[in-house]
Amino acid sequence: MYSKTTRNIHVTVISVYLDGYSSPSNNHYVWAYKVKIENNGREVVRIITRHWRIIDATGLIREISGVGVVGDQPILKPEEHFEYTSACPLTTPSGMMVGTYAMKNAEGIIFQVSIPAFSLDSPHETIQIN
């Protein structure tokens, strides 16, 4: 589990390798990741956009931006949370993701919330500790 807090917005991510959707012989590896976004502050916020940096095992970076999350721009009142699950394919057996959400408060102020960097590990790559 990976967690990070920005401006009282706590983001937690868990990733899971999906063996049934992956095909290592075709260099196709897939992970699901579950995100929980908790509003631990006193202001109402809305998730406006997301931005992801996806880095594969070779260092290739792919950037993805879009409106909201999973087709929604959820509003989070104080002490509320929102959870969603998505997926990420790679052509390498490991990688990582990191990102940000742009959020807007009731006064119209837009601010960035960090999504913690998290690893995409599969059983098809030997992990070496340096």
N, CA, C and O atoms as CSV, one atom per row, in Angstrom:
chain,resi,resn,atom,element,x,y,z
A,1,MET,N,N,0.839,-1.160,0.000
A,1,MET,CA,C,0.000,0.000,0.000
A,1,MET,C,C,0.900,1.245,0.000
A,1,MET,O,O,1.926,1.289,0.679
A,2,TYR,N,N,0.493,2.239,-0.770
A,2,TYR,CA,C,1.234,3.481,-0.901
A,2,TYR,C,C,0.294,4.631,-0.549
A,2,TYR,O,O,-0.848,4.657,-1.007
A,3,SER,N,N,0.764,5.581,0.260
A,3,SER,CA,C,-0.089,6.676,0.700
A,3,SER,C,C,0.650,7.999,0.683
A,3,SER,O,O,1.870,8.052,0.841
A,4,LYS,N,N,-0.120,9.081,0.486
A,4,LYS,CA,C,0.431,10.429,0.527
A,4,LYS,C,C,-0.699,11.400,0.839
A,4,LYS,O,O,-1.833,11.212,0.398
A,5,THR,N,N,-0.374,12.455,1.613
A,5,THR,CA,C,-1.356,13.469,1.966
A,5,THR,C,C,-0.896,14.826,1.461
A,5,THR,O,O,0.252,15.217,1.669
A,6,THR,N,N,-1.799,15.546,0.794
A,6,THR,CA,C,-1.566,16.907,0.322
A,6,THR,C,C,-2.783,17.738,0.711
A,6,THR,O,O,-3.907,17.380,0.357
A,7,ARG,N,N,-2.586,18.829,1.425
A,7,ARG,CA,C,-3.683,19.726,1.822
A,7,ARG,C,C,-4.859,18.978,2.428
A,7,ARG,O,O,-6.013,19.245,2.093
A,8,ASN,N,N,-4.569,18.058,3.306
A,8,ASN,CA,C,-5.585,17.256,4.010
A,8,ASN,C,C,-6.348,16.283,3.115
A,8,ASN,O,O,-7.363,15.725,3.531
A,9,ILE,N,N,-5.865,16.074,1.883
A,9,ILE,CA,C,-6.445,15.048,1.008
A,9,ILE,C,C,-5.481,13.867,1.030
A,9,ILE,O,O,-4.332,13.981,0.601
A,10,HIS,N,N,-5.963,12.729,1.537
A,10,HIS,CA,C,-5.124,11.537,1.691
A,10,HIS,C,C,-5.429,10.561,0.549
A,10,HIS,O,O,-6.576,10.153,0.364
A,11,VAL,N,N,-4.400,10.193,-0.208
A,11,VAL,CA,C,-4.549,9.279,-1.348
A,11,VAL,C,C,-3.795,7.993,-1.040
A,11,VAL,O,O,-2.609,8.018,-0.710
A,12,THR,N,N,-4.495,6.872,-1.153
A,12,THR,CA,C,-3.896,5.555,-0.934
A,12,THR,C,C,-4.092,4.717,-2.194
A,12,THR,O,O,-5.168,4.719,-2.791
A,13,VAL,N,N,-3.028,3.993,-2.595
A,13,VAL,CA,C,-3.087,3.154,-3.797
A,13,VAL,C,C,-2.571,1.753,-3.474
A,13,VAL,O,O,-1.573,1.580,-2.775
A,14,ILE,N,N,-3.276,0.774,-3.999
A,14,ILE,CA,C,-2.845,-0.624,-3.927
A,14,ILE,C,C,-2.847,-1.155,-5.357
A,14,ILE,O,O,-3.830,-0.980,-6.077
A,15,SER,N,N,-1.754,-1.806,-5.781
A,15,SER,CA,C,-1.707,-2.381,-7.132
A,15,SER,C,C,-1.614,-3.901,-7.046
A,15,SER,O,O,-1.023,-4.457,-6.121
A,16,VAL,N,N,-2.220,-4.560,-8.045
A,16,VAL,CA,C,-2.250,-6.023,-8.103
A,16,VAL,C,C,-1.984,-6.457,-9.540
A,16,VAL,O,O,-2.618,-5.964,-10.472
A,17,TYR,N,N,-1.052,-7.372,-9.710
A,17,TYR,CA,C,-0.770,-7.926,-11.035
A,17,TYR,C,C,-1.919,-8.842,-11.455
A,17,TYR,O,O,-2.380,-9.669,-10.668
A,18,LEU,N,N,-2.381,-8.691,-12.700
A,18,LEU,CA,C,-3.500,-9.484,-13.215
A,18,LEU,C,C,-2.976,-10.554,-14.179
A,18,LEU,O,O,-2.852,-10.320,-15.381
A,19,ASP,N,N,-2.678,-11.707,-13.635
A,19,ASP,CA,C,-2.113,-12.797,-14.426
A,19,ASP,C,C,-3.065,-13.223,-15.543
A,19,ASP,O,O,-2.622,-13.517,-16.654
A,20,GLY,N,N,-4.352,-13.257,-15.262
A,20,GLY,CA,C,-5.330,-13.708,-16.247
A,20,GLY,C,C,-5.490,-12.778,-17.444
A,20,GLY,O,O,-5.976,-13.209,-18.490
A,21,TYR,N,N,-5.094,-11.510,-17.314
A,21,TYR,CA,C,-5.193,-10.544,-18.403
A,21,TYR,C,C,-3.848,-10.286,-19.069
A,21,TYR,O,O,-3.763,-9.563,-20.061
A,22,SER,N,N,-2.803,-10.885,-18.514
A,22,SER,CA,C,-1.450,-10.680,-19.025
A,22,SER,C,C,-1.031,-11.825,-19.933
A,22,SER,O,O,-1.538,-12.942,-19.829
A,23,SER,N,N,-0.096,-11.526,-20.824
A,23,SER,CA,C,0.457,-12.530,-21.720
A,23,SER,C,C,1.956,-12.273,-21.852
A,23,SER,O,O,2.391,-11.626,-22.805
A,24,PRO,N,N,2.752,-12.776,-20.900
A,24,PRO,CA,C,4.188,-12.519,-20.918
A,24,PRO,C,C,4.878,-12.912,-22.223
A,24,PRO,O,O,5.839,-12.257,-22.626
A,25,SER,N,N,4.408,-13.967,-22.894
A,25,SER,CA,C,5.025,-14.385,-24.161
A,25,SER,C,C,4.809,-13.333,-25.256
A,25,SER,O,O,5.530,-13.314,-26.253
A,26,ASN,N,N,3.818,-12.463,-25.066
A,26,ASN,CA,C,3.549,-11.375,-26.017
A,26,ASN,C,C,3.942,-10.010,-25.452
A,26,ASN,O,O,3.521,-8.975,-25.968
A,27,ASN,N,N,4.748,-10.013,-24.392
A,27,ASN,CA,C,5.173,-8.769,-23.730
A,27,ASN,C,C,3.975,-7.893,-23.349
A,27,ASN,O,O,3.981,-6.682,-23.574
A,28,HIS,N,N,2.964,-8.515,-22.776
A,28,HIS,CA,C,1.760,-7.803,-22.352
A,28,HIS,C,C,1.506,-8.136,-20.879
A,28,HIS,O,O,1.185,-9.273,-20.531
A,29,TYR,N,N,1.657,-7.126,-20.026
A,29,TYR,CA,C,1.521,-7.278,-18.581
A,29,TYR,C,C,0.488,-6.259,-18.100
A,29,TYR,O,O,0.519,-5.097,-18.506
A,30,VAL,N,N,-0.422,-6.698,-17.239
A,30,VAL,CA,C,-1.522,-5.827,-16.823
A,30,VAL,C,C,-1.652,-5.826,-15.291
A,30,VAL,O,O,-1.549,-6.868,-14.643
A,31,TRP,N,N,-1.881,-4.631,-14.736
A,31,TRP,CA,C,-2.112,-4.451,-13.311
A,31,TRP,C,C,-3.420,-3.723,-13.096
A,31,TRP,O,O,-3.808,-2.870,-13.895
A,32,ALA,N,N,-4.097,-4.063,-12.015
A,32,ALA,CA,C,-5.214,-3.261,-11.525
A,32,ALA,C,C,-4.660,-2.428,-10.383
A,32,ALA,O,O,-3.766,-2.857,-9.654
A,33,TYR,N,N,-5.206,-1.232,-10.241
A,33,TYR,CA,C,-4.842,-0.431,-9.073
A,33,TYR,C,C,-6.106,0.188,-8.499
A,33,TYR,O,O,-6.973,0.683,-9.219
A,34,LYS,N,N,-6.176,0.140,-7.174
A,34,LYS,CA,C,-7.329,0.678,-6.456
A,34,LYS,C,C,-6.877,1.931,-5.724
A,34,LYS,O,O,-5.875,1.925,-5.009
A,35,VAL,N,N,-7.638,3.012,-5.917
A,35,VAL,CA,C,-7.305,4.297,-5.319
A,35,VAL,C,C,-8.405,4.694,-4.342
A,35,VAL,O,O,-9.592,4.588,-4.650
A,36,LYS,N,N,-7.999,5.149,-3.171
A,36,LYS,CA,C,-8.930,5.713,-2.197
A,36,LYS,C,C,-8.497,7.149,-1.931
A,36,LYS,O,O,-7.347,7.397,-1.569
A,37,ILE,N,N,-9.421,8.096,-2.111
A,37,ILE,CA,C,-9.155,9.515,-1.909
A,37,ILE,C,C,-10.017,9.968,-0.743
A,37,ILE,O,O,-11.244,9.917,-0.818
A,38,GLU,N,N,-9.376,10.414,0.344
A,38,GLU,CA,C,-10.089,10.807,1.555
A,38,GLU,C,C,-9.931,12.306,1.801
A,38,GLU,O,O,-8.821,12.837,1.750
A,39,ASN,N,N,-11.030,12.971,2.062
A,39,ASN,CA,C,-10.995,14.388,2.401
A,39,ASN,C,C,-10.960,14.521,3.927
A,39,ASN,O,O,-11.991,14.420,4.592
A,40,ASN,N,N,-9.772,14.747,4.464
A,40,ASN,CA,C,-9.607,14.905,5.908
A,40,ASN,C,C,-9.582,16.377,6.310
A,40,ASN,O,O,-9.250,16.704,7.449
A,41,GLY,N,N,-9.929,17.256,5.387
A,41,GLY,CA,C,-9.922,18.689,5.659
A,41,GLY,C,C,-11.301,19.206,6.004
A,41,GLY,O,O,-12.227,18.440,6.268
A,42,ARG,N,N,-11.417,20.538,5.997
A,42,ARG,CA,C,-12.678,21.193,6.364
A,42,ARG,C,C,-13.413,21.780,5.172
A,42,ARG,O,O,-14.517,22.304,5.320
A,43,GLU,N,N,-12.804,21.695,3.978
A,43,GLU,CA,C,-13.434,22.295,2.805
A,43,GLU,C,C,-13.969,21.225,1.858
A,43,GLU,O,O,-13.452,20.109,1.805
A,44,VAL,N,N,-15.001,21.581,1.121
A,44,VAL,CA,C,-15.560,20.706,0.096
A,44,VAL,C,C,-14.663,20.835,-1.138
A,44,VAL,O,O,-14.294,21.942,-1.529
A,45,VAL,N,N,-14.313,19.689,-1.752
A,45,VAL,CA,C,-13.452,19.709,-2.933
A,45,VAL,C,C,-14.047,18.837,-4.032
A,45,VAL,O,O,-14.799,17.899,-3.764
A,46,ARG,N,N,-13.698,19.160,-5.259
A,46,ARG,CA,C,-14.116,18.364,-6.421
A,46,ARG,C,C,-12.857,17.966,-7.190
A,46,ARG,O,O,-11.955,18.780,-7.385
A,47,ILE,N,N,-12.809,16.709,-7.621
A,47,ILE,CA,C,-11.707,16.253,-8.470
A,47,ILE,C,C,-12.010,16.725,-9.889
A,47,ILE,O,O,-13.015,16.332,-10.481
A,48,ILE,N,N,-11.138,17.565,-10.426
A,48,ILE,CA,C,-11.350,18.152,-11.750
A,48,ILE,C,C,-10.643,17.334,-12.838
A,48,ILE,O,O,-11.257,16.945,-13.832
A,49,THR,N,N,-9.352,17.081,-12.636
A,49,THR,CA,C,-8.569,16.335,-13.634
A,49,THR,C,C,-7.593,15.388,-12.942
A,49,THR,O,O,-7.378,15.452,-11.732
A,50,ARG,N,N,-7.015,14.513,-13.752
A,50,ARG,CA,C,-5.956,13.616,-13.275
A,50,ARG,C,C,-4.801,13.683,-14.266
A,50,ARG,O,O,-4.994,13.963,-15.449
A,51,HIS,N,N,-3.600,13.421,-13.764
A,51,HIS,CA,C,-2.418,13.350,-14.618
A,51,HIS,C,C,-1.549,12.212,-14.094
A,51,HIS,O,O,-1.182,12.191,-12.919
A,52,TRP,N,N,-1.222,11.268,-14.974
A,52,TRP,CA,C,-0.401,10.108,-14.613
A,52,TRP,C,C,0.902,10.114,-15.398
A,52,TRP,O,O,0.939,10.481,-16.572
A,53,ARG,N,N,1.961,9.703,-14.730
A,53,ARG,CA,C,3.239,9.369,-15.374
A,53,ARG,C,C,3.427,7.873,-15.153
A,53,ARG,O,O,3.524,7.408,-14.018
A,54,ILE,N,N,3.476,7.128,-16.256
A,54,ILE,CA,C,3.639,5.681,-16.203
A,54,ILE,C,C,5.016,5.371,-16.766
A,54,ILE,O,O,5.324,5.724,-17.904
A,55,ILE,N,N,5.843,4.708,-15.964
A,55,ILE,CA,C,7.227,4.439,-16.343
A,55,ILE,C,C,7.425,2.932,-16.399
A,55,ILE,O,O,7.184,2.234,-15.414
A,56,ASP,N,N,7.868,2.425,-17.561
A,56,ASP,CA,C,8.092,0.979,-17.654
A,56,ASP,C,C,9.519,0.636,-17.217
A,56,ASP,O,O,10.287,1.525,-16.849
A,57,ALA,N,N,9.870,-0.644,-17.259
A,57,ALA,CA,C,11.168,-1.116,-16.773
A,57,ALA,C,C,12.347,-0.601,-17.593
A,57,ALA,O,O,13.482,-0.635,-17.120
A,58,THR,N,N,12.102,-0.129,-18.801
A,58,THR,CA,C,13.184,0.418,-19.624
A,58,THR,C,C,13.371,1.915,-19.399
A,58,THR,O,O,14.297,2.518,-19.941
A,59,GLY,N,N,12.482,2.518,-18.592
A,59,GLY,CA,C,12.539,3.952,-18.346
A,59,GLY,C,C,11.654,4.768,-19.270
A,59,GLY,O,O,11.602,5.992,-19.155
A,60,LEU,N,N,10.954,4.106,-20.186
A,60,LEU,CA,C,10.041,4.805,-21.090
A,60,LEU,C,C,8.896,5.414,-20.275
A,60,LEU,O,O,8.257,4.729,-19.476
A,61,ILE,N,N,8.648,6.705,-20.487
A,61,ILE,CA,C,7.599,7.413,-19.750
A,61,ILE,C,C,6.432,7.709,-20.671
A,61,ILE,O,O,6.596,8.229,-21.775
A,62,ARG,N,N,5.255,7.365,-20.189
A,62,ARG,CA,C,4.010,7.671,-20.893
A,62,ARG,C,C,3.187,8.562,-19.965
A,62,ARG,O,O,3.021,8.246,-18.787
A,63,GLU,N,N,2.678,9.661,-20.484
A,63,GLU,CA,C,1.883,10.575,-19.668
A,63,GLU,C,C,0.444,10.568,-20.145
A,63,GLU,O,O,0.167,10.615,-21.344
A,64,ILE,N,N,-0.469,10.506,-19.181
A,64,ILE,CA,C,-1.896,10.451,-19.485
A,64,ILE,C,C,-2.600,11.488,-18.617
A,64,ILE,O,O,-2.402,11.531,-17.402
A,65,SER,N,N,-3.414,12.315,-19.242
A,65,SER,CA,C,-4.207,13.311,-18.525
A,65,SER,C,C,-5.656,13.188,-18.968
A,65,SER,O,O,-5.944,12.755,-20.084
A,66,GLY,N,N,-6.559,13.574,-18.083
A,66,GLY,CA,C,-7.961,13.524,-18.449
A,66,GLY,C,C,-8.837,14.200,-17.422
A,66,GLY,O,O,-8.379,14.609,-16.355
A,67,VAL,N,N,-10.096,14.307,-17.763
A,67,VAL,CA,C,-11.085,14.923,-16.884
A,67,VAL,C,C,-11.486,13.925,-15.811
A,67,VAL,O,O,-11.807,12.777,-16.119
A,68,GLY,N,N,-11.472,14.350,-14.557
A,68,GLY,CA,C,-11.943,13.535,-13.448
A,68,GLY,C,C,-11.271,12.180,-13.338
A,68,GLY,O,O,-10.134,11.987,-13.769
A,69,VAL,N,N,-12.007,11.246,-12.747
A,69,VAL,CA,C,-11.538,9.863,-12.591
A,69,VAL,C,C,-12.669,8.922,-12.956
A,69,VAL,O,O,-13.811,9.148,-12.556
A,70,VAL,N,N,-12.384,7.901,-13.686
A,70,VAL,CA,C,-13.344,6.900,-14.159
A,70,VAL,C,C,-14.670,7.529,-14.610
A,70,VAL,O,O,-15.752,7.074,-14.239
A,71,GLY,N,N,-14.553,8.583,-15.416
A,71,GLY,CA,C,-15.728,9.222,-15.990
A,71,GLY,C,C,-16.529,10.090,-15.031
A,71,GLY,O,O,-17.666,10.453,-15.335
A,72,ASP,N,N,-15.965,10.425,-13.891
A,72,ASP,CA,C,-16.689,11.204,-12.892
A,72,ASP,C,C,-15.793,12.317,-12.356
A,72,ASP,O,O,-14.567,12.218,-12.410
A,73,GLN,N,N,-16.408,13.369,-11.842
A,73,GLN,CA,C,-15.703,14.440,-11.132
A,73,GLN,C,C,-16.319,14.522,-9.735
A,73,GLN,O,O,-17.082,15.441,-9.435
A,74,PRO,N,N,-15.978,13.549,-8.883
A,74,PRO,CA,C,-16.642,13.453,-7.585
A,74,PRO,C,C,-16.381,14.661,-6.688
A,74,PRO,O,O,-15.309,15.265,-6.710
A,75,ILE,N,N,-17.398,14.985,-5.903
A,75,ILE,CA,C,-17.305,16.020,-4.875
A,75,ILE,C,C,-17.107,15.304,-3.542
A,75,ILE,O,O,-17.829,14.365,-3.206
A,76,LEU,N,N,-16.115,15.768,-2.799
A,76,LEU,CA,C,-15.835,15.181,-1.492
A,76,LEU,C,C,-16.044,16.223,-0.406
A,76,LEU,O,O,-15.310,17.207,-0.328
A,77,LYS,N,N,-17.041,16.003,0.423
A,77,LYS,CA,C,-17.255,16.854,1.588
A,77,LYS,C,C,-16.267,16.435,2.665
A,77,LYS,O,O,-15.670,15.363,2.563
A,78,PRO,N,N,-16.081,17.250,3.690
A,78,PRO,CA,C,-15.185,16.850,4.785
A,78,PRO,C,C,-15.561,15.477,5.337
A,78,PRO,O,O,-16.733,15.171,5.556
A,79,GLU,N,N,-14.543,14.674,5.553
A,79,GLU,CA,C,-14.660,13.307,6.088
A,79,GLU,C,C,-15.256,12.310,5.100
A,79,GLU,O,O,-15.520,11.170,5.481
A,80,GLU,N,N,-15.475,12.695,3.855
A,80,GLU,CA,C,-15.945,11.751,2.838
A,80,GLU,C,C,-14.755,11.192,2.065
A,80,GLU,O,O,-13.661,11.754,2.077
A,81,HIS,N,N,-15.002,10.066,1.390
A,81,HIS,CA,C,-13.964,9.478,0.541
A,81,HIS,C,C,-14.593,8.961,-0.750
A,81,HIS,O,O,-15.807,8.782,-0.851
A,82,PHE,N,N,-13.724,8.728,-1.728
A,82,PHE,CA,C,-14.128,8.178,-3.022
A,82,PHE,C,C,-13.122,7.108,-3.384
A,82,PHE,O,O,-11.917,7.315,-3.234
A,83,GLU,N,N,-13.594,5.970,-3.857
A,83,GLU,CA,C,-12.717,4.875,-4.265
A,83,GLU,C,C,-13.032,4.480,-5.695
A,83,GLU,O,O,-14.183,4.522,-6.130
A,84,TYR,N,N,-11.987,4.096,-6.419
A,84,TYR,CA,C,-12.184,3.566,-7.759
A,84,TYR,C,C,-11.062,2.603,-8.089
A,84,TYR,O,O,-10.006,2.610,-7.457
A,85,THR,N,N,-11.312,1.773,-9.094
A,85,THR,CA,C,-10.322,0.819,-9.570
A,85,THR,C,C,-10.129,1.038,-11.061
A,85,THR,O,O,-11.088,1.268,-11.797
A,86,SER,N,N,-8.881,0.965,-11.497
A,86,SER,CA,C,-8.561,1.087,-12.911
A,86,SER,C,C,-7.451,0.084,-13.233
A,86,SER,O,O,-7.065,-0.720,-12.384
A,87,ALA,N,N,-6.952,0.139,-14.449
A,87,ALA,CA,C,-5.928,-0.821,-14.864
A,87,ALA,C,C,-4.853,-0.144,-15.697
A,87,ALA,O,O,-5.063,0.927,-16.266
A,88,CYS,N,N,-3.699,-0.793,-15.757
A,88,CYS,CA,C,-2.580,-0.271,-16.529
A,88,CYS,C,C,-1.848,-1.420,-17.222
A,88,CYS,O,O,-1.371,-2.337,-16.554
A,89,PRO,N,N,-1.754,-1.382,-18.547
A,89,PRO,CA,C,-0.948,-2.377,-19.259
A,89,PRO,C,C,0.459,-1.833,-19.517
A,89,PRO,O,O,0.648,-0.630,-19.702
A,90,LEU,N,N,1.427,-2.725,-19.527
A,90,LEU,CA,C,2.809,-2.385,-19.898
A,90,LEU,C,C,3.343,-3.468,-20.825
A,90,LEU,O,O,2.800,-4.571,-20.887
A,91,THR,N,N,4.412,-3.143,-21.543
A,91,THR,CA,C,5.097,-4.141,-22.375
A,91,THR,C,C,6.309,-4.711,-21.654
A,91,THR,O,O,7.034,-5.531,-22.218
A,92,THR,N,N,6.538,-4.291,-20.418
A,92,THR,CA,C,7.629,-4.827,-19.597
A,92,THR,C,C,7.032,-5.437,-18.330
A,92,THR,O,O,5.929,-5.063,-17.932
A,93,PRO,N,N,7.748,-6.376,-17.686
A,93,PRO,CA,C,7.189,-7.074,-16.523
A,93,PRO,C,C,7.173,-6.266,-15.226
A,93,PRO,O,O,6.776,-6.784,-14.182
A,94,SER,N,N,7.595,-5.016,-15.280
A,94,SER,CA,C,7.507,-4.161,-14.101
A,94,SER,C,C,7.505,-2.702,-14.536
A,94,SER,O,O,7.791,-2.373,-15.687
A,95,GLY,N,N,7.177,-1.848,-13.594
A,95,GLY,CA,C,7.167,-0.413,-13.848
A,95,GLY,C,C,6.681,0.313,-12.631
A,95,GLY,O,O,6.655,-0.235,-11.529
A,96,MET,N,N,6.290,1.566,-12.835
A,96,MET,CA,C,5.745,2.341,-11.731
A,96,MET,C,C,4.829,3.425,-12.263
A,96,MET,O,O,4.878,3.775,-13.443
A,97,MET,N,N,3.990,3.955,-11.377
A,97,MET,CA,C,3.095,5.046,-11.724
A,97,MET,C,C,3.172,6.101,-10.625
A,97,MET,O,O,3.413,5.785,-9.460
A,98,VAL,N,N,2.967,7.344,-11.009
A,98,VAL,CA,C,2.902,8.462,-10.075
A,98,VAL,C,C,2.031,9.527,-10.738
A,98,VAL,O,O,1.941,9.577,-11.965
A,99,GLY,N,N,1.397,10.370,-9.945
A,99,GLY,CA,C,0.549,11.359,-10.600
A,99,GLY,C,C,0.041,12.445,-9.685
A,99,GLY,O,O,0.502,12.609,-8.555
A,100,THR,N,N,-0.934,13.192,-10.212
A,100,THR,CA,C,-1.578,14.271,-9.467
A,100,THR,C,C,-3.054,14.364,-9.853
A,100,THR,O,O,-3.456,13.994,-10.956
A,101,TYR,N,N,-3.831,14.862,-8.923
A,101,TYR,CA,C,-5.206,15.257,-9.188
A,101,TYR,C,C,-5.268,16.772,-9.065
A,101,TYR,O,O,-4.689,17.344,-8.142
A,102,ALA,N,N,-5.962,17.422,-9.984
A,102,ALA,CA,C,-6.289,18.832,-9.803
A,102,ALA,C,C,-7.646,18.864,-9.130
A,102,ALA,O,O,-8.603,18.242,-9.592
A,103,MET,N,N,-7.713,19.597,-8.031
A,103,MET,CA,C,-8.968,19.709,-7.282
A,103,MET,C,C,-9.356,21.175,-7.168
A,103,MET,O,O,-8.513,22.071,-7.217
A,104,LYS,N,N,-10.663,21.392,-7.014
A,104,LYS,CA,C,-11.172,22.751,-6.862
A,104,LYS,C,C,-12.014,22.808,-5.597
A,104,LYS,O,O,-12.845,21.934,-5.348
A,105,ASN,N,N,-11.786,23.858,-4.793
A,105,ASN,CA,C,-12.602,24.016,-3.590
A,105,ASN,C,C,-13.811,24.903,-3.882
A,105,ASN,O,O,-13.981,25.369,-5.009
A,106,ALA,N,N,-14.644,25.135,-2.879
A,106,ALA,CA,C,-15.892,25.889,-3.057
A,106,ALA,C,C,-15.652,27.332,-3.469
A,106,ALA,O,O,-16.530,27.957,-4.063
A,107,GLU,N,N,-14.473,27.873,-3.164
A,107,GLU,CA,C,-14.130,29.245,-3.553
A,107,GLU,C,C,-13.587,29.315,-4.978
A,107,GLU,O,O,-13.268,30.399,-5.467
A,108,GLY,N,N,-13.480,28.174,-5.641
A,108,GLY,CA,C,-12.983,28.140,-7.015
A,108,GLY,C,C,-11.478,28.047,-7.133
A,108,GLY,O,O,-10.940,28.141,-8.237
A,109,ILE,N,N,-10.777,27.862,-6.009
A,109,ILE,CA,C,-9.317,27.743,-6.033
A,109,ILE,C,C,-8.946,26.325,-6.447
A,109,ILE,O,O,-9.409,25.348,-5.857
A,110,ILE,N,N,-8.103,26.230,-7.470
A,110,ILE,CA,C,-7.635,24.932,-7.959
A,110,ILE,C,C,-6.266,24.647,-7.340
A,110,ILE,O,O,-5.400,25.521,-7.293
A,111,PHE,N,N,-6.088,23.422,-6.871
A,111,PHE,CA,C,-4.813,23.016,-6.279
A,111,PHE,C,C,-4.500,21.583,-6.687
A,111,PHE,O,O,-5.391,20.825,-7.068
A,112,GLN,N,N,-3.233,21.225,-6.602
A,112,GLN,CA,C,-2.758,19.895,-6.993
A,112,GLN,C,C,-2.629,18.994,-5.768
A,112,GLN,O,O,-2.138,19.418,-4.721
A,113,VAL,N,N,-3.070,17.761,-5.909
A,113,VAL,CA,C,-2.917,16.733,-4.877
A,113,VAL,C,C,-2.055,15.623,-5.451
A,113,VAL,O,O,-2.334,15.099,-6.530
A,114,SER,N,N,-1.009,15.269,-4.723
A,114,SER,CA,C,-0.083,14.227,-5.193
A,114,SER,C,C,-0.672,12.833,-5.031
A,114,SER,O,O,-1.294,12.509,-4.019
A,115,ILE,N,N,-0.457,12.024,-6.054
A,115,ILE,CA,C,-0.749,10.587,-5.991
A,115,ILE,C,C,0.603,9.929,-5.743
A,115,ILE,O,O,1.539,10.168,-6.506
A,116,PRO,N,N,0.739,9.108,-4.704
A,116,PRO,CA,C,2.051,8.548,-4.398
A,116,PRO,C,C,2.568,7.644,-5.522
A,116,PRO,O,O,1.792,6.973,-6.204
A,117,ALA,N,N,3.882,7.639,-5.700
A,117,ALA,CA,C,4.498,6.700,-6.644
A,117,ALA,C,C,4.248,5.287,-6.124
A,117,ALA,O,O,4.403,5.016,-4.934
A,118,PHE,N,N,3.860,4.390,-7.032
A,118,PHE,CA,C,3.668,3.002,-6.626
A,118,PHE,C,C,4.206,2.075,-7.708
A,118,PHE,O,O,4.215,2.405,-8.894
A,119,SER,N,N,4.656,0.903,-7.260
A,119,SER,CA,C,5.300,-0.035,-8.181
A,119,SER,C,C,4.289,-0.974,-8.818
A,119,SER,O,O,3.251,-1.306,-8.245
A,120,LEU,N,N,4.637,-1.382,-10.018
A,120,LEU,CA,C,3.890,-2.388,-10.767
A,120,LEU,C,C,4.847,-3.570,-10.915
A,120,LEU,O,O,5.697,-3.587,-11.805
A,121,ASP,N,N,4.699,-4.537,-10.046
A,121,ASP,CA,C,5.602,-5.688,-10.015
A,121,ASP,C,C,4.858,-6.938,-10.442
A,121,ASP,O,O,3.705,-7.149,-10.068
A,122,SER,N,N,5.530,-7.767,-11.231
A,122,SER,CA,C,4.944,-9.037,-11.644
A,122,SER,C,C,5.870,-10.173,-11.227
A,122,SER,O,O,7.033,-9.933,-10.907
A,123,PRO,N,N,5.379,-11.387,-11.226
A,123,PRO,CA,C,6.230,-12.529,-10.903
A,123,PRO,C,C,7.162,-12.911,-12.060
A,123,PRO,O,O,7.913,-13.881,-11.955
A,124,HIS,N,N,7.116,-12.161,-13.149
A,124,HIS,CA,C,7.916,-12.489,-14.334
A,124,HIS,C,C,9.233,-11.746,-14.400
A,124,HIS,O,O,9.925,-11.788,-15.417
A,125,GLU,N,N,9.584,-11.061,-13.316
A,125,GLU,CA,C,10.855,-10.346,-13.293
A,125,GLU,C,C,11.513,-10.585,-11.932
A,125,GLU,O,O,10.870,-10.484,-10.887
A,126,THR,N,N,12.792,-10.900,-11.971
A,126,THR,CA,C,13.545,-11.089,-10.743
A,126,THR,C,C,13.915,-9.725,-10.186
A,126,THR,O,O,14.491,-8.889,-10.882
A,127,ILE,N,N,13.577,-9.512,-8.925
A,127,ILE,CA,C,13.901,-8.244,-8.276
A,127,ILE,C,C,15.305,-8.345,-7.700
A,127,ILE,O,O,15.626,-9.283,-6.970
A,128,GLN,N,N,16.143,-7.358,-8.043
A,128,GLN,CA,C,17.509,-7.326,-7.543
A,128,GLN,C,C,17.669,-6.114,-6.632
A,128,GLN,O,O,17.304,-4.996,-6.996
A,129,ILE,N,N,18.214,-6.349,-5.457
A,129,ILE,CA,C,18.460,-5.269,-4.519
A,129,ILE,C,C,19.897,-4.797,-4.700
A,129,ILE,O,O,20.835,-5.593,-4.667
A,130,ASN,N,N,20.052,-3.503,-4.889
A,130,ASN,CA,C,21.401,-2.938,-5.064
A,130,ASN,C,C,22.023,-2.625,-3.721
A,130,ASN,O,O,23.154,-2.144,-3.661
